[in-house]
Amino acid sequence: MVFSDGRPLAGLGGDVNLENKSTSDASAPSVQPRSTGSQRIQLRPELASAELASFEAADNLASAAKRILVLKLDHLGDFLIGIPALEQLREIFPNSHITLICGPWNLTTAQRLGVANAIGTFDYFPENTQDWDGKIAEDAIDRFREVSKGHFDIAVDLRVDEDTRPLLSLVDATLRCGIGSRLKHPYLSIVLPREFEWRETAPPVSELLMRPDRFHSRMVVQTPFYHETDFSITNTHLIYGPYYQLPLGELRLKLAYQVVAPAFWYPRVRMTIDVLRHDPTEQVAVLEVPRLPKSQVCYFDIVFRNDYPDARYEIRALVRGRPWWTRLRFFGMQLEVLKAPDARFRAAELHTGESLSLLVRLIAERTRALYRAELSDRIGSGFAGLLRPSGISAATKQIVVAPLGNSSLRNWPVERYARLVDLLLAEIDCCVALVGSRDQAGLLNSLQEERCDNPRVVNLVGQTDWSDLATVVGDADLVIANNSGIAHLAAACGTPTLAIYSGSHQPQEWGPRGRLVRTLMAAVPCSPCGHDRLEACPHDHLCMTLIEPENVLRHALEMLNQPTPSRQARTEQSLTP
C-alpha cells in the first residue's frame, strides 16, 4: 500500500507480517498525518501486525478564499494560452483578491485582461528564450520574495513545465497548487499529474528481459529460472503474457527454449508464437515453427513495430504434439529496440491550455462544496419508516449501519458488525438502524434476530429502496458502511460517514467524498489488489480481519462527539476530499 507519491504506506511503521494477526494497545501515538491525492492520512499503530490508516478530506478551503496568488511567468504565446484558465479562476472565485505575477513583457496584456486585482512582474526567464541557460540571477529569490510577500489562501503556478514550480515553496500560502508529482514537489497541496510520466519516445533502456515468472504459464514445473512441461498438457497456449507496455519503434523479441529428449528420440513438437496488441486486440506478428529442434538452448526471433505508447502486448506460445520421453523448457524472452522513433517526444492528447484549465477545475473541486442543495431531499422518497423508535429521546444519536455491499472481498465480517452494534449500544445513548437489500436479509438474519427484543435496534433490511435510503441516511447522525453505494450516498447527503475499506481499492481513488467522511483500512503491503471476490485473496482476507470492532468504535465515538452542523449546513460543508 503506497501514497500517491510512491512512498509505501505500510512501511511507515514497519513491514506487515501477513501471518501475524494479534492486536496490541490502541493508545500508542499516531504517525504524523500525510497527504496523498485529496486525502489526509493518519496512521495509528493500533495493531501489532499492521497500522490502521484513517483517510479524511484534506484541510482545504471553502469557496471563501480571500487572497489568491497566480504565477504566469512564461512568454507571450504561453501567456495567451493560459488566459482561459485565468478567466475560469476568476469565475470560480469572483469575490477573491487575485494577485497575478507575470513576466514584464506581459504586464500590459495582463492589465487590460482585467482578471486580476493586482499585478506584479518577475523576470524568472529572459525575454528572449534563446538567451535562457537554465540559471536564474543571484538576486532572483530575494526579488521574488518581495513581489510575492504576504499571506495567500491559494497559490497556483499556471505553467505546465515544472521549472518554475519550486517558487511556490517560497510563498506563504495555505494551499500550493501546480502540475507535476508530489514526490518531486512535496510542498504542493493540490497536484494535477502530468500527462506523461515519461514523454521521451526513446526507452530508458535498449533491452528488456522478461523472466518466465512474468508470464502466465500452464507448464507443470515452474521455477524462477525456467518453466518445464512434460506434455501432459498440450495443444494449447502454454505461455502467455506479460501484458506490458513496450517501447516505441521497431522491436525484436527473442524467445529462449530447449527440447530435452533421449539421444535416440526425435520428438515432433510444433510451436506457434504470436504477438497481440490489446485494446483493441490485434495480431501484429506470428511465427510458425513446424518442428522444434532437439538441442541446447535455442532462440526464435520475432520482429514487429510498436507505434502505440499506451497499448499492452501479449506474447503467446501455442504448443502442439504429445511426444513420449520429452520435456520442453521455457527460459523467458528478451526484447530489443532495433530502431527507436525519430521524434524525440510522444504526441500529447491534451493541449497545454487544457492542462492549465484542468488544474483550475481541480482546485475548484478540492476547495468548493461538491453537492449543491440538499441531496437527500432532492432524491429521497420521504421514507416514513421509524429511524428513531417511539419512546426514544430526541437527543438519542441515530446511527445507520450497512453491513453488506456487493462484493464479499469488500465486506467487513458480519460478526464484527454485530460486536460493533453491541459496543455502540453499551457506550452511548443511540439507536441503530440496520439497512440492506432484500437479497441480503438472509446473510443478516443472525445479526437481526439476536437483537430483535432491543427497542434501540431498528431493522430496515429489505424495507427500503434507493430513494428511501437517501432519506434514511440524510436523517442520521452517523452512517457506518463498507466500500459500498450506501457509504457514497451518505457522504453525498452530507451525513457523517465512517467507511470500512478492504485493501482491494484505496480511499484516495474510490472512497466516499465529503468533509464529514472518515475511511478506515488496515495498512497491508498487498493493497491495492483490485480483487472483488474473496476466493481470489491469497491472504485470508487479512486487510479486513485486522480491523477490530473496538478500533471502529473509537473512530465512531470521535465522529459523534465532533460538533455536527445542521442538516441544512451539511451540504455546504460536504467538500470534495
ABEGO torsion letter per residue (X at the ends): XBBAAGBBAAAAAEBBBAABABBBBAABBBBBBBBBEABBBBBBBABAABBBBBBBBBBBBBAABABBBBBBABBAAAAAAAAAAAAAAAAABAABBBBBBBBAAAAAAAAAAGABABBBBBBABBABAAABAGBBBAAAAAAAAAAABEBBABBBBBBABAAAAAAAAABBBABBBBBEBAAABAABABBBBBABABABABBABABBBBBAAABBBABABBBAABBBBAGABBGBBABBOAGBBBBBEBBBBBBBBBBBBBAABBBBBBBBBBBBBBOBBBBABBBBBABBBBBBBBBBBBBBBBABAABBBBBBBBBBEBBBGBBBBBAEBBBBBABBBABABBBBABBAAAAAAAAAAAAAAAABBABBEBAAAAABAGBABBABBBGBBAABBBBBBBABBABAAABBBAAAAAAAAAAAAAABBBBBBBBEBAAAAAAAAAAAAAAAABAABBBABGABBAAAAAAAAAABABBBBBBBAAAAAAAAAGBBBBBBBBAABBAAAABBBEAABBBBBBBBAAOBAGBABAAABAAGGAAAAABBAAAAAAAAAAAAABBBBBAAAAAAABBBX
